[in-house]
Amino acid sequence: MDPPPPPLHTQTTELPTSWRGAKFIWRAVLIFNLGLGAYLFTRPAKKERKANTAPPVIPAETTTPTPPAPQNFEPIFTPIPEPVKVPEPLSVDQQRSVFEWMLEEKRKVKPQNREEKKRINEEKALLKQFIRADSIPKI
């Protein structure tokens, strides 16, 4: 006759070592999440917290009338700044002289690479067009 099987409570399932460590980690994560969820659900809502922190209201009958405090109106009445004056528009000759000055300044610039040199040359060509044009756009 065959020997009887061992009782169920003494049977163990053999798990790999990595499973045993993972089992502990999963339990720790589950406990942490449950604790965090309990904390979030049991704390008061924002409106309730603000209502609880409001100072208590004192009935008007218990307060005694106090003389009015002297009022300081200095911060309220500040001087109004004067409006910015818009200068008169430049004449065509003045605009040409400004463009010529800008062209001279562009000629003094030392470019560091090809892209910068190309950009400066394009700007100088545009300034030359403005100087030679019969009508100049308003600045």
C-alpha positions as CSV (number, residue, x, y, z in Angstrom):
1,M,0.0,0.0,0.0
2,D,1.1,3.6,-0.7
3,P,2.1,5.8,2.1
4,P,-0.5,8.5,2.9
5,P,0.2,12.0,1.5
6,P,1.5,14.5,3.9
7,P,-1.0,16.8,5.5
8,L,-1.8,20.0,3.5
9,H,-0.6,22.4,6.1
10,T,2.9,21.0,5.9
11,Q,3.1,21.2,2.1
12,T,5.2,24.1,0.9
13,T,5.5,25.4,-2.6
14,E,9.0,26.0,-3.6
15,L,9.4,29.5,-5.0
16,P,12.6,30.8,-6.5
17,T,14.6,33.2,-4.4
18,S,13.8,36.2,-6.6
19,W,10.0,35.6,-6.0
20,R,10.5,35.7,-2.3
21,G,12.1,39.1,-2.5
22,A,9.5,40.4,-4.9
23,K,6.8,39.1,-2.6
24,F,8.1,41.3,0.3
25,I,8.4,44.3,-2.0
26,W,4.8,43.9,-3.3
27,R,3.5,43.7,0.2
28,A,5.4,46.8,1.2
29,V,4.1,48.8,-1.8
30,L,0.5,47.6,-1.1
31,I,0.7,48.6,2.5
32,F,2.2,52.0,1.6
33,N,-0.5,52.7,-1.0
34,L,-3.3,51.7,1.4
35,G,-1.9,54.1,4.1
36,L,-1.6,56.9,1.6
37,G,-5.1,56.4,0.4
38,A,-6.4,56.4,3.9
39,Y,-4.6,59.6,4.6
40,L,-5.9,61.3,1.5
41,F,-9.5,60.3,2.2
42,T,-9.5,61.2,5.9
43,R,-7.9,64.7,5.8
44,P,-10.4,67.6,5.5
45,A,-11.1,69.2,2.1
46,K,-9.5,72.6,1.3
47,K,-12.7,74.5,2.0
48,E,-13.2,72.8,5.4
49,R,-9.6,73.6,6.3
50,K,-10.0,77.3,5.4
51,A,-13.3,77.4,7.4
52,N,-11.6,75.9,10.4
53,T,-8.7,78.4,10.4
54,A,-11.0,81.5,10.2
55,P,-10.9,83.6,13.3
56,P,-14.0,83.4,15.5
57,V,-16.7,86.0,15.0
58,I,-17.3,88.2,18.0
59,P,-20.9,89.5,18.3
60,A,-21.3,93.2,17.9
61,E,-23.0,93.6,21.3
62,T,-19.8,92.7,23.2
63,T,-17.5,95.1,21.5
64,T,-17.0,98.6,22.8
65,P,-17.0,101.6,20.5
66,T,-13.5,102.9,19.9
67,P,-12.5,106.3,18.5
68,P,-11.7,106.2,14.8
69,A,-8.0,105.8,14.1
70,P,-6.2,108.6,12.2
71,Q,-6.2,107.9,8.6
72,N,-3.1,108.1,6.5
73,F,-3.9,109.0,2.8
74,E,-0.3,109.3,1.6
75,P,-0.1,105.9,-0.1
76,I,-3.4,106.4,-1.8
77,F,-2.6,109.8,-3.4
78,T,0.5,109.4,-5.4
79,P,1.5,111.9,-8.1
80,I,0.4,111.1,-11.6
81,P,3.4,110.8,-13.9
82,E,3.5,113.2,-16.8
83,P,2.6,111.7,-20.1
84,V,5.4,110.7,-22.4
85,K,6.0,113.4,-25.0
86,V,6.3,112.0,-28.5
87,P,9.0,113.7,-30.4
88,E,8.4,115.3,-33.8
89,P,8.9,112.9,-36.7
90,L,12.3,113.1,-38.4
91,S,12.7,114.8,-41.7
92,V,13.8,112.9,-44.8
93,D,17.3,114.4,-44.5
94,Q,17.6,113.5,-40.8
95,Q,16.4,109.9,-41.6
96,R,19.1,109.6,-44.4
97,S,21.7,110.8,-42.0
98,V,20.6,108.2,-39.4
99,F,20.7,105.5,-42.0
100,E,24.2,106.6,-43.1
101,W,25.4,106.6,-39.5
102,M,23.9,103.0,-39.1
103,L,25.8,102.0,-42.3
104,E,29.1,103.3,-40.9
105,E,28.6,101.4,-37.7
106,K,27.8,98.2,-39.6
107,R,31.1,98.7,-41.5
108,K,33.0,98.9,-38.2
109,V,31.7,95.5,-37.0
110,K,34.1,92.5,-37.3
111,P,32.1,89.4,-38.0
112,Q,33.1,86.2,-36.2
113,N,31.8,83.6,-38.7
114,R,30.3,83.3,-42.2
115,E,26.6,83.5,-41.0
116,E,27.2,86.7,-39.1
117,K,29.1,88.2,-42.1
118,K,26.2,87.3,-44.4
119,R,23.6,88.8,-42.0
120,I,25.7,92.1,-41.7
121,N,26.0,92.3,-45.5
122,E,22.3,91.9,-45.9
123,E,21.6,94.7,-43.4
124,K,24.1,97.0,-45.1
125,A,22.5,96.3,-48.5
126,L,19.1,97.2,-47.0
127,L,20.5,100.4,-45.5
128,K,22.0,101.4,-48.9
129,Q,18.6,100.9,-50.5
130,F,17.0,103.2,-48.0
131,I,19.7,105.8,-48.5
132,R,19.4,105.8,-52.3
133,A,15.5,105.7,-52.4
134,D,13.5,108.7,-53.3
135,S,11.0,108.2,-50.4
136,I,12.1,106.8,-47.1
137,P,9.7,104.8,-44.8
138,K,8.9,106.4,-41.5
139,I,10.9,105.2,-38.5
